């Protein structure tokens, strides 16, 4: 189990490599540690957040490789002032783990948004590094939860 005040884990827990990688990823994002987060990925890692075409990824093909993932951080992940991840269920098998999570994001203006998502973390079995993060969530649904301070 990861020790982070920004990751609430109310789900099954085990020492499964993909589950651990997901926990570390969430805690690293919550700390605002871009370099630490990038180091969690294989050189050819992929982030699809959300999966499919959206205003964050018009082609829906995801962000491939550390350079593209770094650009995604700069344009989206890093623009959030605070994150809280509340994981309510977790399914780990093979080299992947799917987590049911509510992500509360707070912006610099203190406005906030709640994202209900299924986050799927896949790891390289040899290195334990993330091969992919596939975040299944609906942008319109999340945007409808935005509240101003």
C-alpha positions as CSV (number, residue, x, y, z in Angstrom):
1,X,0.0,0.0,0.0
2,X,1.3,3.4,-0.9
3,X,1.7,6.0,1.8
4,X,0.3,9.2,0.5
5,X,-2.2,11.6,1.9
6,X,-3.6,12.1,-1.6
7,X,-4.4,8.5,-2.3
8,X,-7.3,6.9,-0.4
9,X,-7.2,3.2,-0.9
10,X,-10.6,1.5,-0.1
11,X,-10.0,-1.5,-2.3
12,X,-8.3,-4.9,-2.2
13,X,-4.6,-4.6,-1.9
14,X,-1.7,-7.0,-2.7
15,X,1.9,-6.7,-3.9
16,X,0.9,-7.1,-7.5
17,X,3.4,-5.2,-9.7
18,X,0.8,-3.4,-11.8
19,X,-1.2,-2.4,-8.7
20,X,2.0,-1.1,-7.0
21,X,2.9,0.8,-10.2
22,X,-0.6,2.4,-10.3
23,X,-0.4,3.4,-6.6
24,X,3.1,5.0,-7.2
25,X,1.8,6.7,-10.3
26,X,-1.1,8.3,-8.4
27,X,1.0,9.4,-5.5
28,X,3.7,10.8,-7.8
29,X,1.1,12.8,-9.8
30,X,-0.4,14.1,-6.5
31,X,3.1,15.3,-5.5
32,X,3.5,17.2,-8.7
33,X,6.7,15.3,-9.5
34,X,6.8,15.3,-13.3
35,X,10.3,13.8,-13.6
36,X,9.4,11.1,-11.1
37,X,6.3,10.3,-13.0
38,X,8.1,10.1,-16.4
39,X,10.7,7.7,-14.8
40,X,7.9,5.2,-14.1
41,X,7.4,4.6,-17.8
42,X,9.2,2.4,-20.3
43,X,10.8,4.5,-23.1
44,X,7.9,3.6,-25.4
45,X,5.2,4.0,-22.8
46,X,1.7,5.2,-23.7
47,X,-0.8,7.4,-21.9
48,X,-4.4,7.4,-23.1
49,X,-6.2,9.9,-20.8
50,X,-9.0,9.6,-21.6
51,X,-9.1,6.6,-24.0
52,X,-10.4,7.7,-27.4
53,X,-10.6,11.1,-29.1
54,X,-11.1,14.1,-26.8
55,X,-10.0,17.7,-26.4
56,X,-6.9,16.2,-24.7
57,X,-6.1,13.9,-27.6
58,X,-7.8,14.7,-30.8
59,X,-6.7,11.5,-32.6
60,X,-7.5,9.3,-29.6
61,X,-4.2,7.4,-30.2
62,X,-2.7,8.5,-26.9
63,X,0.7,10.0,-26.0
64,X,3.5,7.7,-27.1
65,X,7.0,7.8,-25.5
66,X,8.4,9.9,-22.6
67,X,8.6,13.1,-24.7
68,X,4.9,13.0,-25.6
69,X,4.0,12.0,-22.1
70,X,6.0,15.0,-20.8
71,X,4.1,17.3,-23.2
72,X,0.8,15.8,-21.9
73,X,2.0,16.6,-18.3
74,X,2.8,20.2,-19.3
75,X,-0.6,20.8,-21.0
76,X,-2.9,18.9,-18.6
77,X,-1.6,17.0,-15.6
78,X,0.7,19.8,-14.4
79,X,-2.0,22.5,-14.7
80,X,-3.9,21.0,-11.7
81,X,-2.9,22.5,-8.3
82,X,-4.1,19.5,-6.2
83,X,-5.1,15.9,-6.8
84,X,-7.0,13.4,-4.6
85,X,-7.4,9.8,-5.7
86,X,-10.0,7.7,-4.0
87,X,-9.8,4.1,-5.2
88,X,-12.9,2.0,-4.4
89,X,-12.0,-1.2,-6.2
90,X,-9.0,-2.8,-7.8
91,X,-8.6,-5.8,-10.1
92,X,-5.0,-7.1,-10.7
93,X,-4.2,-10.0,-13.0
94,X,-1.6,-10.7,-15.6
95,X,0.6,-7.7,-16.1
96,X,-2.3,-5.2,-15.6
97,X,-4.4,-3.7,-12.9
98,X,-7.8,-1.9,-13.3
99,X,-8.7,0.5,-10.6
100,X,-12.1,2.1,-10.0
101,X,-11.3,5.6,-8.9
102,X,-12.7,9.1,-8.2
103,X,-10.2,11.8,-8.9
104,X,-10.8,15.2,-7.4
105,X,-8.9,17.9,-9.1
106,X,-8.5,21.4,-7.6
107,X,-7.2,24.2,-9.8
108,X,-5.2,27.3,-9.0
109,X,-8.5,29.4,-8.8
110,X,-9.7,26.8,-6.1
111,X,-12.3,25.5,-8.5
112,X,-12.6,21.8,-8.5
113,X,-13.8,18.9,-10.7
114,X,-14.6,15.2,-10.0
115,X,-13.6,12.6,-12.5
116,X,-15.1,9.1,-12.2
117,X,-12.8,6.7,-14.0
118,X,-11.4,3.2,-14.5
119,X,-7.6,3.5,-14.7
120,X,-5.8,0.5,-16.2
121,X,-2.1,0.3,-15.5
122,X,0.0,-2.2,-17.5
123,X,3.6,-3.0,-16.6
124,X,6.5,-4.5,-18.4
125,X,6.9,-7.9,-16.6
126,X,10.7,-7.7,-16.7
127,X,11.4,-4.1,-15.7
128,X,8.2,-3.4,-13.7
129,X,7.9,0.0,-15.5
130,X,4.6,1.2,-16.9
131,X,3.9,0.2,-20.5
132,X,0.6,2.1,-20.4
133,X,-2.0,4.0,-18.5
134,X,-5.4,3.8,-20.1
135,X,-7.9,6.1,-18.3
136,X,-11.5,5.5,-19.1
137,X,-13.6,8.5,-18.2
138,X,-16.1,10.8,-19.9
139,X,-14.9,14.4,-20.3
140,X,-18.4,15.9,-20.5
141,X,-19.5,14.1,-17.4
142,X,-16.4,15.3,-15.5
143,X,-16.7,18.9,-16.7
144,X,-20.3,19.0,-15.5
145,X,-19.0,18.5,-11.9
146,X,-16.8,21.6,-12.1
147,X,-17.5,24.0,-9.1
148,X,-16.2,27.4,-8.6
149,X,-14.8,28.4,-5.1
